[in-house]
């Protein structure tokens, strides 16, 4: 009878991260450490002391974000202000930094790095929950952002966070509009039509 040496137990290997996941994702660090990180895509946000990588968007996410960004750009040309995708917004001290999918800063409002926007737009990615996105919109509002639109490509709906309005779902025949953006009007039918082209 042959005698075999005892088998070594295989040491469990840490789960390999997909190549696109940042090595900083999930790391706890100071605000100064976060601000000194190199720029990566998908971008990194900083929430309650933890670095979180934004999810990779789908084609629907990209098309909806692009449509709203274009409409805000046209509005900015006529009414002034500043607009654009994924500008870093500094939130209340204990929250951190978010990068809304797109945003608008009204004329006269600071719009440089880390400035709090007038409007923040979040478009839900496939692996994000609506509950998490609602919390994000509430954090925007609590930090001085006047208005947040939460766009869901799956249900083709938009929820509004503005004033006393909290997560109110717009009717399918409604439009994106607000007293904070006088003259801006984007019917939901026109917005979601980009998903069919």
Long-range contacts (C-beta under 8 A, 24 or more apart in sequence): 20-56, 21-53, 22-51, 22-53, 24-51, 24-53, 25-51, 25-52, 25-53, 26-50, 26-51, 26-52, 27-51, 31-96, 34-96, 34-97, 43-86, 43-99, 45-96, 45-97, 45-98, 45-99, 46-96, 46-97, 47-95, 47-96, 47-97, 47-98, 48-94, 48-95, 48-96, 49-96, 54-86, 54-99, 55-125, 55-126, 55-127, 55-128, 56-125, 57-101, 57-123, 57-125, 58-125, 58-126, 58-153, 60-153, 60-195, 61-101, 61-123, 61-124, 61-125, 61-126, 61-153, 63-194, 63-195, 64-123, 64-151, 64-153, 64-191, 64-192, 64-194, 64-195, 65-101, 65-102, 65-121, 65-123, 66-194, 67-191, 67-194, 68-101, 68-102, 68-121, 68-123, 68-149, 68-151, 68-176, 68-186, 68-191, 69-102, 71-184, 71-186, 72-102, 72-104, 72-119, 72-184, 75-104, 75-181, 75-183, 75-184, 76-104, 78-183, 79-107, 79-181, 79-182, 79-183, 79-184, 80-106, 80-107, 81-105, 81-106, 81-107, 81-109, 81-111, 81-118, 82-111, 87-113, 87-115, 87-117, 88-113, 88-114, 89-114, 89-115, 89-116, 89-117, 89-120, 89-140, 89-143, 89-145, 90-114, 90-115, 90-116, 90-143, 91-116, 91-139, 91-140, 91-142, 91-143, 92-139, 92-142, 92-143, 95-139, 95-142, 95-143, 98-136, 98-139, 98-140, 100-140, 104-181, 106-180, 106-181, 116-143, 116-144, 116-145, 117-145, 118-145, 118-146, 118-147, 118-180, 118-181, 119-145, 119-146, 119-147, 119-148, 119-149, 119-178, 119-180, 119-181, 120-145, 120-147, 120-148, 120-149, 121-148, 121-149, 121-151, 122-148, 122-149, 122-150, 122-151, 123-151, 123-153, 124-150, 124-151, 124-152, 124-153, 124-154, 126-154, 130-159, 134-159, 134-161, 134-167, 137-161, 137-167, 138-166, 146-180, 147-178, 147-180, 147-181, 149-176, 151-191, 153-195, 156-188, 156-192, 156-195, 157-188, 158-188, 158-191
